[in-house]
Structure formats: structure tokens, C-alpha cells
Amino acid sequence: MATDPSPDVVLSPLNAEPRRLAEWLTTFHLATVVLDPYTNESSWVLGAARRILEALRGCDARVSFTVTANAADTRTFMGPLVDEFLVFADAKREFVKELGLATLPAFVFVRVDGTVPATAEGWVPDEWRKVADAITEATSWRTPD
């Protein structure tokens, strides 16, 4: 189970200036799929993760991907998705460590208050559904199929 991250951990998006987590949470929750581009598991889940985040796009959460690689490798791994979604590069795994994640891929919901009410580690569809349910409940949105 994930832990509440420090509000001071810095998230570095590919197409914007790095900011502290607290700044990313001022208006919206954060729903992020955390991927390790150097593993097969993260490659396998990319399509499903895209569909889940696409279904959540209109809710009151910033839907995003967090990739444990430098910016160049993140762009290569994510391909055209870098133009469709907010994508963070976490080469030193600082955000991953702050969350206490042991297994990637993961799906994490961080509320605007910085707490983590739901997380799923590894590709376990029922666990990912629970995270999506927590997001939709908090944002009064509809759960993705």
C-alpha cells in the first residue's frame, strides 16, 4: 500500500516547468499511472492505462502518466501519448519512493490534500478498478468500463 508523499517532492512534466506536488494539487486531485519503461509489464499495460485515463479525463483529477526514466527515454516509450496526456519523467524515482511503491506498473490516486486513498501495484485489473472507483467517487464521475 502506498504512503502519502511529501508535498515538496518535485514532479517534472515533459511539456512544462517542474513543480512541487503541492502545486500540482492546488485545484485538482492527481490520478497517475506509474510505469517503468524498461519492463515488459509496463509495455503490456500501456493500452489499458490509456483507456482508463481517457475515461477519467473529464473528472476533477489531473490524469497523467509518471515514467521512471529521463525525458528522452520517457518520450520514446510513451510515443504520441506525450501529446495527449500530462506525462511526468521520474528518472531518479523520487515520486515512486515517496509513494512507497514496490511494484510497477501502478495506478495511484492522490487527493488535493496530499493523501493517497487508493493505489494498485502490478497489473491486477480488480485492484485498478478499485482505484478508478475511488477517483470517480471523490469526483462524482462515472467509473470507466
Summary of the structure (lengths in Angstrom):
residues: 145
radius of gyration: 13.4
end to end distance: 24.0
largest distance: 36.2
contacts: 472
relative contact order: 0.23
helix: 37%
strand: 23%
